[in-house]
């Protein structure tokens, strides 16, 4: 880990003020330890700027002293992008303000360190909706969600985080501030810079604030369905969309073994429709009136019964019942079984090819490790699967750990054979950087390098994430 000079430390502390930095070993260890504990980093210095101006002054100082930076939001990432590995950590935890809400323009300006739930609540108070929703919404921050281009369960209707931003405020590696917080929906004046920083994982600058899109509030109706095959799940999606159009907000695929896994980890969890069938679907339709949404979903499910795409279904009769459905789905990523003793990947393939991908990828892995089990769930509506390879619960010895590279190579190769992506919503970070360079067209890699070098010639912004330099 690089030793920081006394001159740099003194100047940084002056910029940040007494509450804006820490060298306490416990604080440093906390920001260098991702929440799942699957890898560990280190940092010599934690910066906690309170304003955009402080952030800019600190970044300018870092550029002058060639001190590398890892920006950090809620530290909920999954690809080793926001964990410092010798860089100083700039945490946005003190920049949490709602700067403005414009209900007429359907927009909200919020600072990067605010958790997602803060944006949701501010929108709700203005009788509007900010639709991004995911399990870590209480801790994942706006800046981190933009930097990783987060997805969540409502992508099918509202798009990913990139689609939900109107403007950004960014501190560039030079220390300059780009104020692009416009609330305009039409602005055809050259390169759209905000999309350059969305998904860049902190490698091009530090997002300090964002203008987010708001939407009219809607009434949601959820249904839990059992299906006999992944082919039927995909066909059901098409049928429901034929009936409900773009009012289908979410369409999640859940395997039966994931429900058993959650029940084993979380006491008093109830399966809404106990069944021997291998697949469940959790769908949501949202409209201005709940009665209309319910009518549409009932009509769609009626047609699905006639087409023999579903065996059984239950439509939530209350908010509490709908929440109980979603609790099961949102608890899967926290389960000890799938995420404590498994090899996990976040991938996407075209929706129509999901069933064939599952069959092909499972078969290839079973050739390598015959006793493998699989927990495959996710946002089937947009082709995003969370694909976990698990050892059998009764395995006499652990074999997965020694086969990680081989398992991941099978998954990546299968994904590419099905015209997919090896990162759907979690990002690239350090964990997938080298693999992405292997499979990405050379022209794309060199273009990304050229952008990085032009904006960050001293390579101080989250180096060695997303792309090697």
N, C-alpha and C positions, 0 to 999 in steps of 0.2 A: 504494500500500500504506500502510495507516494506521500512523503513527508511534506506538510504544508509549511511555507515559510512564515516566520513571525510577522513580517511586513504584511503578507496577505491576510493572516488571521486578525491582526489588529485592525486593518482597514475593513474587513468583512464585519467584524463585531461593531465597529462604529456605524456602518451603514444600517445594520439590522436592529441596533438597540439592545438593551439588556434582556428583553423577552423574546428576541428574534433569533436566538441561536442556542446550541447546546453542544457540549463536549462530554456530557455525562455518559458513562459507559452503558448504562441501562437504556437511555434514550437512543444511543447509536445502535445498540443491538436490536432494539425494537424495529427501527426503520430498515434494518438490514436483514430482517427475518420475515419472509412472506408468510401469509396467514396459514398456508397448508404445511409449512415447514419442510418442504421437499428439497430445498436447497438453501444455502446460507451465504449471505454477502458480508461486506464490511464497509465502513465509512469512517473517515477521520473527523467529520464535522457535519452537524445538522443545522441547516438554515431554515428559518421559519418567517419569511417576509410577511408583512402585514398589508402592503400596498403594491400596486404595479410598479410604482416608482422605485421602491426598495428593491424589488425583484430585478428591475432593469439595471440599477446601479451595481448590484451584486454580480449579475451576469457580465456586465462590462468589466468589472474587476477580475472575474475568472478568466475572461478572454485575454486580458492584459498579462495575467500570470500563468496562462496555459494550464489552468486548473479545470479538470473535467467535472461535469455535473450530471447527476441523475435526478430529474424531476420526479416527484412522487405525489400521488393523490391519496386514496384510501388504503393503499397497499393490499388490494384485493386481486391483483393480477395473477395470471396463470402461466405466463410464458417467460418469466424472468426478464421483464422489461423495466419494471419500476424498482427493482432491488439494486442498490449500489454495490459495485464490486471494486472498491477503492476510490470511486468518485466521491465528491461531497454530495450530500443529499439535500435537495431543495424541496421541502415539504410545503404544500399549499394549504395546510391545515388552518391557518389563521385568516385566509381570504375566503370568507363564506357568505358575503353579503348578497342580498337581492338588491340590485341597483335600481331597477324599475320594472313595472309591469304595465303593458299597454294592451288592455282587453280588446280595444277596437282594432288595433293592428294585429291582434293575436300573436303577441311576442313578449318575451321576458328576458331581461338582462341579468345575469347571475355570475358571481365570481367562481373561479375554477375549483376552489377547495370545498365548496358546498356539496354535501351529499345529494344524491339523486332525489331522495325523499323531500328535500327542501324545495326543489323545483316543482315536484308533484303537488306539494301542499300550497305553494304560492299560486300555482295555476288554479287549484281548486278554490282557493279563497276569491279568486277573480272570476269564478264560475266558468273556468276553462279547464282544458285537459292537456297535460304533458304526458304523452303516451308511453314513453320508454318505461319498461318494467322488467326487473330481474331480481333474483334472490338476494343479492347483496346491496339492494338499493338504500339501505340504511347507512352503509359505510362507503360504497363506491362513489367517487366524486365526479363532478361534471367534467373537470379537466381530464381526468383519467379515462372517463367514458368516451370523450371525444378523441383523445390520443390513441385509443385502441379501436375506435369505431365500433363501439359495443352494439350488440344486437338485442337480445332479450326475446320476450314471448309475443310481442306485438309487431314484429317486423313485417309479417304478411300484409298488414293493412297500412302501417305508418312508415315502414322503412327502418334502416339502421340509423345510428346516431348521426352519421354524415348527412342524412336526409332531414334531420331535425334541427339543423343549425342554419341561422340566417347570417350570422357574422361572428367574428372572433376578435379578441384583443390578445396579441402575442408579443412576448419579449424575444427578440431575435438574438442569435449568438453574439452579435456585436454589442448588445445592450440597448439597441434601438427598440422603440415601442411601435408596433404596427397596430393602429387603432382601426379595426375593420368591423366595428360593432353596429353596422347598419341594420335596420330592420326591414330593408327592402327585399321584396321577392323578385323584382326585375331590376337587374343592374348589369347590363351587357357592355362593360367597359374593360375588356381585356381578360387576362388570366384571373380565374376565380381562386384567389389565394387561400381562402378558408379550407377548401378541399385538399390543399397540399398538406396542411397541418393535421387534418382529421385522419387518423390512422397512421401517423408518422411516429407514434410512440415516443415523443419527446426528443427525437433526433434532429429536429430542425428549429426548435424554439420551445419556449414555455408558454402554454396557454394560461392567461390570467383571468379571462372573462369570456362569456359567450352570450350571444343573442339567440334564444331558442324559439322555435315555432310552437305556438299553442293551437289548440283545436277546440271545437265545440264539445261540451260534455255529452256523454252518451250513457245509455243504459245497457248493461251487459247481461247476457244470458249464457250460461255455461252448460255443457252436456258431457257426460262420461259414457263411453261406448266400448263394447267389446267386439273384436274382429278376429277372424281366423287366420289371416295372413297379411303380410306387408303389402302385397298386391291389392288386397281389398282396402287397406288404409289409404293408399294413393288414389284408388278409384273413388273412395268415399270423399276425399278432399275435392276432387273434380266435381262430383255430384253436388256437394254442399255449396260450392262456389257458383254452380249453375243456378241454384235457388237463391243464394244470399248475396252473390256478387262480392264486391269489395267490403261488405259489412262483416265478413269473416275476419275477426281480429287475430285469433290464435288457432293453431291446429297442431297439437302436440302428440307425438307417438310415445307410448310408454309400454315396455314389455312387462309381462306378468311377474318375472323374477325380480324386477325393480320394486314392485309393490311389496313382495315378500321381504326384500332387503330393507325397505323403509320400516315395515312392521317390526322387523327384528331389532332395529336401532331405536325406534321411537315408540314408546309404550302408548297403547290406546289408539293407534292409527287403524282406521277401519277401511277395508276395501269397499268402495261404493257398489261394486257389482262382482262378487266372487264368481270366478269362472275358470274352467280348465283351458280356455282359449289363450293363445300366446301373446295377444296384443290388445292394448287399450288405446283409445283416442280421447284426449281432452280438448274439446273445441269451444270456441267462444264467438258469438255473434253480437255485435254492438250497434245499436240504433238510437235514435232520439227517444223512442218509446219502447219500454220493456215488453209491452204486450205484442207489439209488432215483431220485435226480435224473436220472441217466443213462438209466435205463429210461423215465422219463417223457418226456424230450426225444427219445429215439429213437422212441418211439411217436408223438409229435406230428409229428416230421419225416416218418415213414412215411405218416401221413395227409396231410401236405402234398404229398408226392410224388404220391400218388394223385389229389389235387385239382389237380395241376399248378400249384401255387403256388411251388414251388422247382425250380430246375434242378439244383443240386448243393449238397452240404452236407458239412461236416467237423466232428466233435465233438472237442474237445480231449482228448488222451489223457494229458496231464500238466499240472501247474501251469505249467511253462515254456511249453508250447504255448499255453495259455490267455492267459498274459501277453503272448505275441507277438501274439495277436489284439488284445488291449486296447491294446498299444503303438501299433498303427496308429491306432486310434480316438483315443487321447489325444494323438497327435502332430499331428492335423489342425489344431487351433487354433494351433499354433506354426509352421505352415508359412508360408514366405515368400510362396508363391503366393496363398493365400487371405487372409492377414492382413497382407501387405505391399503388395499391389497390388490391393486389392479394397475394396468397400463392404460392410460387414458389419452384420447385424441379428440380434438374438435375439428370436424371436417365438413365439407359440403359436396354434394353431387346434384346434378339436375333431378328435380322431383320425380320425373318419370322413371329414373334409373335407380331409385333407392332400393327397391326389392332385389334387383339383380346384383347391385353392389353388396348388399348385406350377405346374400348367398355366396357370392364369389369370395369376398374378403374373409368371411367366417371359414370357408372351406380351405383357403390357403393357410390360415393360421392353425387350423386343426391338423394340417399335414405336418407343421412344425412342432406343435404342442398338442397332442391328441386329446388331452383332458381339459382343454381350455373351455371356459364358460364366457358368455358375453352379456353385457348390460348395454343395450343400445337404445337411446332415447333422444328426444330433442324436437326441434322445430321443423317437422316434416313439411309444413306449409311453405318454407323457403329452402328446403333441401339441406338444412343444417342438422347433422347428427352428432351427438356426443357418444363416441364409440369406445367402450371399455372392454378390455380383455382381462378376465378374472381367473384366478385359480379356483378349482372346485373347493367348496367349503370343507370337504373331508380329505383334501390333499395331504399325503404323508410327507411330502417335501416341497419346498418352495422352488419352482423352476422359472417363474416369470422374470425375476430380477436379472438373471443371467442371460436372458433372451431379449432384453428390451430393445436393443438396436435392431435385431432381426425382425421382431414384431413390428416395430415402427416402420421399417423399410417395406414390409409387406403392405401395411396400411397405406403408406404414401404411394407406393407403386399402383395399388389397386385404385386409389382415389384418382390418380392421374389417368389410369386406363379408362375410367368412367367420366373423364372430362370435368373433374372436380377441383376443389381447392383444399390444400392441407391445413389451412387456417380459415375458419368461417367467421368467428366472432371474438376469439380470445386474443388474436394478434400473433406476432412473430417473435419479438424479443430476442433473447439469446438462444432459446431452446430450439427454435425452428429456423434460425438464420442460415445455417450452412446447408440444410436440406433444401430450403427455398432457392438458394443460389444454384444448387445442383439441377433443379427441375425447371427453373424459370428461364425464359429465352434470354440469351446473352444481351440482346439489345435493351431489354427491360432493365437488367441489372446495371448495365453501364449508364443508362439514363438516370436511374436512381442515384448512382454514385456521383454523376455530374451535378445533380441537384444538391446533394449533400455537400459536396466540395464548394459549390458556389455560395451556399448560404452559410456554411459552417467550415470555413477553410482551416481553422485550427483544431477541428474535430473535438470540441469540448462538450457538445450536447449529446448525452447518453451514447457514448461511443460503443461500437460493436453490437448494437441492437439493430434488428431488422436487416441491416446490410453491413458486411465487413468493408473496411476502408484501408 
